[in-house]
């Protein structure tokens, strides 16, 4: 048994000394000193020794255990020190190297104009309201006086998930949700992304942004609508800005009007951008249709209101004299860094 203990000590010390991995060192500790280790197995055989041999073998076994534990401790400390030194060398910083410049981002032109518009309307006492981009047919069309097969739906062809669920074509759905859940007076804007199945060109995109506005109260007139939009445009484009209301038809407003902005490229003289008319079509608006008010539980004999929908991309193009909407989405830094 003494020969076995000596062999264990010799083999273990040799393996510990040559080991360069902490995980393997732990495996060696278990192999030799664990509850089922080789040294423990030898000690379990001491019951078969004579009374004279037992203390001598026990003393040797304790010495072997002590030697192995000391060797393991020293080797682990040595390996940890080597690893720490290597880590420090690998992570060393050369303070003589030039620093890396941190590029600071900036707001996208669409975000800049969106924030400006929000601030203008907040200053006029409006509230900013949000709503879901995935809508039902009811909120997107039927509640806006466009029942199934209404011809106005053709101009707002969008992306359907099923027969009743679709991506919203306008944020007017938020106006309906607001009127269903609040009592007048109501004064809100509802900005957000909308989706239409449009071919991409200089003025169209299947994904774009709208800012819808709604005011419901007693005694609201078309003059209030004109004054609100005129103030908005003057704040955005300057005090010399002129707008005009042109009769139009929308199913959800009556009367309805297109709002045109004096061409920012030619100042109203006529140019290719405004097709020689001196004005650029900007947004749709009108007085909220009585059927829409009734459908939301608001008495049209007591209350009236106006609504409008502004294309964020269109006013951004006018704000920064951009001639192609696609430039707003291409993420070309040469373009974006101008703003």
C-alpha positions as MATLAB code, in Angstrom:
seq = 'XXXXXXXXXXXXXXXXXXXXXXXXXXXXXXXXXXXXXXXXXXXXXXXXXXXXXXXXXXXXXXXXXXXXXXXXXXXXXXXXXXXXXXXXXXXXXXXXXXXXXXXXXXXXXXXXXXXXXXXXXXXXXXXXXXXXXXXXXXXXXXXXXXXXXXXXXXXXXXXXXXXXXXXXXXXXXXXXXXXXXXXXXXXXXXXXXXXXXXXXXXXXXXXXXXXXXXXXXXXXXXXXXXXXXXXXXXXXXXXXXXXXXXXXXXXXXXXXXXXXXXXXXXXXXXXXXXXXXXXXXXXXXXXXXXXXXXXXXXXXXXXXXXXXXXXXXXXXXXXXXXXXXXXXXXXXXXXXXXX';
ca = [
       0.000    0.000    0.000;
       2.942    2.303    0.630;
       4.075    1.696   -2.945;
       0.604    2.661   -4.191;
       0.622    5.874   -2.173;
       4.072    6.826   -3.465;
       2.998    6.136   -7.040;
      -0.102    8.301   -6.598;
       2.027   11.133   -5.215;
       4.589   10.877   -8.023;
       2.012   10.689  -10.839;
      -0.197   13.433   -9.392;
       2.652   15.878   -8.740;
       3.961   15.344  -12.268;
       0.541   15.925  -13.869;
      -0.156   19.023  -11.743;
       3.225   20.541  -12.591;
       2.720   20.083  -16.359;
      -0.929   21.217  -16.390;
      -1.622   24.625  -17.928;
      -5.416   24.741  -17.621;
      -7.471   25.614  -14.538;
     -10.323   23.324  -15.568;
      -7.978   20.358  -15.973;
      -6.375   21.175  -12.608;
      -9.782   20.938  -10.970;
     -10.347   17.599  -12.698;
      -7.000   16.355  -11.270;
      -8.069   17.469   -7.768;
     -11.248   15.436   -8.063;
      -9.370   12.486   -9.566;
      -6.907   12.207   -6.696;
      -8.494   13.948   -3.680;
     -12.233   13.702   -4.330;
     -14.641   11.462   -2.422;
     -14.252    8.846   -5.115;
     -10.635    9.741   -5.864;
      -7.636    7.401   -5.927;
      -6.272    8.517   -2.544;
      -9.644    8.021   -0.884;
      -9.862    4.533   -2.407;
      -6.527    3.618   -0.828;
      -7.616    4.891    2.583;
     -10.715    2.725    2.464;
      -8.437   -0.321    2.358;
      -6.694    0.519    5.663;
      -9.121   -1.644    7.576;
      -7.262   -4.686    6.314;
      -3.929   -3.560    7.704;
      -2.381   -4.712   10.943;
      -2.359   -2.475   14.019;
       1.344   -1.788   13.500;
       1.019   -0.821    9.796;
      -2.113    1.303   10.092;
      -0.570    4.438   11.731;
       2.415    4.365    9.396;
       0.249    4.125    6.270;
      -2.162    6.759    7.650;
       0.697    9.156    8.272;
       1.993    8.621    4.737;
      -1.485    9.094    3.261;
      -1.925   12.396    5.112;
       1.466   13.551    3.882;
       0.558   12.650    0.277;
      -2.733   14.575    0.604;
      -0.912   17.584    2.060;
       1.687   17.535   -0.746;
      -0.955   17.328   -3.464;
      -3.096   20.100   -1.945;
      -0.069   22.389   -1.600;
       1.015   21.674   -5.166;
      -2.505   22.338   -6.494;
      -2.771   25.625   -4.599;
       0.578   26.852   -5.862;
      -0.119   25.783   -9.436;
      -3.562   27.436   -9.477;
      -2.092   30.692   -8.140;
       0.648   30.563  -10.751;
      -1.801   29.970  -13.622;
      -4.113   32.762  -12.433;
      -1.175   35.153  -12.266;
      -0.119   34.189  -15.808;
      -3.665   34.698  -17.118;
      -3.967   38.084  -15.402;
      -0.663   39.211  -16.865;
      -1.738   38.100  -20.349;
      -5.075   39.902  -19.972;
      -3.360   43.114  -18.935;
      -1.043   42.910  -21.939;
      -3.930   42.195  -24.335;
      -6.005   45.074  -22.943;
      -3.185   47.553  -22.741;
      -3.924   50.927  -24.309;
      -1.445   52.832  -26.381;
      -2.078   56.376  -25.168;
       0.073   57.744  -27.994;
      -2.436   56.617  -30.653;
      -4.786   59.295  -32.047;
      -8.333   59.134  -30.666;
     -11.338   58.007  -32.671;
     -13.760   60.773  -33.579;
     -17.316   60.155  -32.421;
     -19.819   61.062  -35.113;
     -22.884   62.757  -33.659;
     -26.219   62.078  -35.329;
     -28.883   64.628  -36.123;
     -32.631   64.643  -36.594;
     -34.041   63.506  -39.927;
     -35.757   66.325  -41.871;
     -39.103   64.537  -41.482;
     -38.621   64.471  -37.706;
     -37.582   68.124  -37.672;
     -40.767   69.229  -39.435;
     -42.948   66.833  -37.460;
     -41.640   68.343  -34.204;
     -42.214   71.866  -35.524;
     -45.796   71.038  -36.504;
     -46.493   69.480  -33.109;
     -45.133   72.545  -31.318;
     -47.269   74.868  -33.453;
     -50.462   72.948  -32.735;
     -49.642   72.531  -29.053;
     -49.313   76.319  -28.964;
     -52.834   76.582  -30.396;
     -54.236   74.329  -27.658;
     -54.302   71.062  -29.588;
     -53.492   67.661  -28.105;
     -51.347   65.029  -29.854;
     -53.161   61.659  -30.035;
     -51.848   58.339  -31.337;
     -53.605   55.217  -32.586;
     -52.980   51.762  -34.126;
     -51.435   51.428  -37.576;
     -53.218   48.099  -38.117;
     -56.890   49.018  -38.294;
     -60.320   47.552  -38.985;
     -62.407   48.402  -42.014;
     -64.886   50.162  -39.732;
     -62.441   52.778  -38.444;
     -60.593   53.177  -41.723;
     -63.601   53.485  -44.046;
     -67.144   52.810  -42.818;
     -67.105   55.253  -39.872;
     -65.782   57.893  -42.302;
     -68.908   57.613  -44.460;
     -67.316   55.189  -46.939;
     -69.384   51.982  -46.887;
     -68.299   48.892  -48.883;
     -68.055   49.480  -52.639;
     -67.910   53.274  -52.169;
     -65.930   54.659  -55.137;
     -63.732   56.793  -52.852;
     -62.111   53.601  -51.569;
     -60.467   53.098  -54.946;
     -58.222   56.117  -54.382;
     -57.060   54.676  -51.048;
     -56.163   51.142  -52.066;
     -54.097   49.694  -49.242;
     -52.691   46.475  -47.787;
     -55.264   44.055  -46.361;
     -54.475   41.380  -43.785;
     -57.944   39.874  -44.183;
     -61.364   41.163  -45.274;
     -61.741   43.266  -42.139;
     -58.191   44.124  -41.018;
     -55.827   46.377  -42.960;
     -52.992   48.854  -42.662;
     -54.536   52.279  -42.191;
     -54.673   54.562  -45.217;
     -54.942   57.715  -43.120;
     -54.858   58.695  -39.477;
     -58.521   59.757  -39.642;
     -59.179   56.467  -37.861;
     -57.667   58.074  -34.749;
     -60.197   60.904  -35.071;
     -63.071   58.398  -35.063;
     -61.688   56.602  -32.029;
     -61.321   59.934  -30.227;
     -64.894   61.053  -31.018;
     -66.268   57.703  -29.854;
     -64.529   57.968  -26.489;
     -64.685   61.710  -25.714;
     -67.282   64.394  -25.475;
     -66.751   67.766  -27.220;
     -64.948   70.078  -27.123;
     -62.248   68.138  -28.995;
     -59.075   69.648  -30.429;
     -56.482   67.087  -31.541;
     -53.885   66.235  -34.134;
     -52.997   62.608  -34.928;
     -49.625   62.218  -36.673;
     -48.294   58.860  -37.828;
     -47.403   56.428  -40.598;
     -50.001   55.420  -43.177;
     -49.951   52.886  -46.001;
     -51.308   52.908  -49.555;
     -50.582   50.682  -52.510;
     -48.927   53.452  -54.527;
     -46.119   53.106  -57.026;
     -42.927   54.840  -55.883;
     -42.102   58.059  -57.707;
     -41.016   61.621  -56.915;
     -44.263   62.412  -55.062;
     -45.651   58.994  -53.997;
     -44.626   56.200  -51.641;
     -46.460   53.139  -50.240;
     -45.429   54.269  -46.740;
     -45.670   57.921  -45.767;
     -46.746   60.140  -42.870;
     -49.894   62.120  -42.241;
     -50.849   64.687  -39.651;
     -54.625   64.716  -39.255;
     -56.359   67.433  -37.305;
     -59.828   67.560  -35.745;
     -61.762   70.267  -33.916;
     -65.301   69.655  -32.584;
     -67.187   72.285  -30.598;
     -70.195   74.554  -30.732;
     -70.128   77.203  -33.464;
     -67.068   75.949  -35.410;
     -67.001   77.333  -38.971;
     -65.013   77.067  -42.193;
     -63.377   80.351  -41.215;
     -61.855   78.654  -38.166;
     -60.390   75.988  -40.450;
     -58.878   78.591  -42.785;
     -57.411   80.600  -39.912;
     -55.879   77.515  -38.285;
     -54.221   76.307  -41.487;
     -53.072   79.787  -42.488;
     -51.365   80.235  -39.111;
     -49.707   76.825  -39.467;
     -48.312   77.668  -42.901;
     -47.087   81.097  -41.829;
     -45.286   79.504  -38.882;
     -43.674   76.952  -41.198;
     -42.872   79.054  -44.254;
     -42.930   82.691  -43.108;
     -45.441   85.505  -42.694;
     -45.661   86.141  -46.450;
     -47.061   82.644  -47.069;
     -50.424   82.474  -48.805;
     -52.912   79.618  -48.981;
     -56.204   79.139  -50.761;
     -59.182   76.816  -50.304;
     -60.460   75.126  -53.458;
     -63.827   73.281  -53.505;
     -63.494   69.508  -53.541;
     -65.318   66.374  -52.383;
     -64.453   64.049  -49.507;
     -67.028   61.557  -48.157;
     -66.258   62.452  -44.538;
     -66.481   66.261  -44.785;
     -69.186   68.608  -46.087;
     -68.352   71.116  -47.448;
     -64.860   69.935  -48.449;
     -61.858   71.814  -49.735;
     -58.377   71.208  -51.035;
     -55.854   73.581  -49.502;
     -53.180   74.928  -51.842;
     -49.958   76.644  -50.850;
     -48.451   79.408  -52.928;
     -45.572   77.798  -54.807;
     -42.391   78.163  -52.788;
     -40.313   77.752  -55.943;
     -41.706   80.641  -58.012;
     -43.607   82.715  -55.447;
     -46.916   82.276  -57.299;
     -45.699   83.331  -60.732;
     -45.984   79.867  -62.269;
     -43.248   77.299  -62.896;
     -42.831   73.614  -63.853;
     -43.010   72.577  -60.210;
     -46.504   74.040  -59.738;
     -47.419   73.275  -63.378;
     -47.791   76.965  -64.103;
     -50.614   77.477  -61.577;
     -48.656   79.372  -58.930;
     -50.019   77.123  -56.172;
     -49.162   73.594  -55.020;
     -51.837   71.231  -53.709;
     -51.012   70.607  -50.071;
     -53.803   68.952  -48.106;
     -57.454   68.008  -47.907;
     -59.877   69.496  -45.404;
     -63.491   70.380  -44.682;
     -66.280   70.513  -42.134;
     -66.911   67.141  -40.479;
     -69.851   65.413  -42.189;
     -73.008   65.199  -40.002;
     -73.177   61.420  -40.632;
     -69.692   61.012  -39.200;
     -70.665   62.995  -36.096;
     -73.861   60.960  -35.644;
     -71.967   57.692  -36.035;
     -69.705   58.719  -33.148;
     -72.595   59.728  -30.892;
     -72.214   63.503  -31.356;
     -75.315   65.573  -32.159;
     -74.664   67.534  -35.406;
     -77.484   69.930  -34.475;
     -75.472   71.056  -31.446;
     -71.859   70.588  -32.529;
     -69.870   71.227  -35.672;
     -66.232   70.806  -36.489;
     -63.496   70.751  -39.087;
     -60.897   68.186  -40.054;
     -57.807   68.194  -42.225;
     -55.038   65.848  -43.283;
     -51.519   67.056  -44.064;
     -48.889   64.947  -45.779;
     -45.710   65.340  -43.708;
     -43.466   64.523  -46.666;
     -45.125   67.192  -48.792;
     -44.700   70.005  -46.276;
     -41.146   68.840  -45.528;
     -40.330   69.085  -49.232;
     -41.709   72.604  -49.235;
     -39.934   73.488  -46.004;
     -36.495   72.484  -47.343;
     -37.102   72.949  -51.091;
     -36.781   69.199  -51.828;
     -38.078   68.132  -55.249;
     -38.095   64.311  -54.906;
     -39.761   62.464  -52.009;
     -37.563   59.405  -52.512;
     -34.559   61.345  -51.215;
     -36.187   61.356  -47.765;
     -36.048   57.543  -47.565;
     -32.789   56.593  -49.273;
     -30.586   57.290  -46.213;
     -27.959   59.001  -48.342;
     -25.752   60.863  -45.871;
     -24.685   63.339  -48.551;
     -28.312   64.457  -48.698;
     -29.189   64.186  -45.002;
     -26.107   66.061  -43.782;
     -27.465   69.238  -45.406;
     -30.125   69.563  -42.726;
];
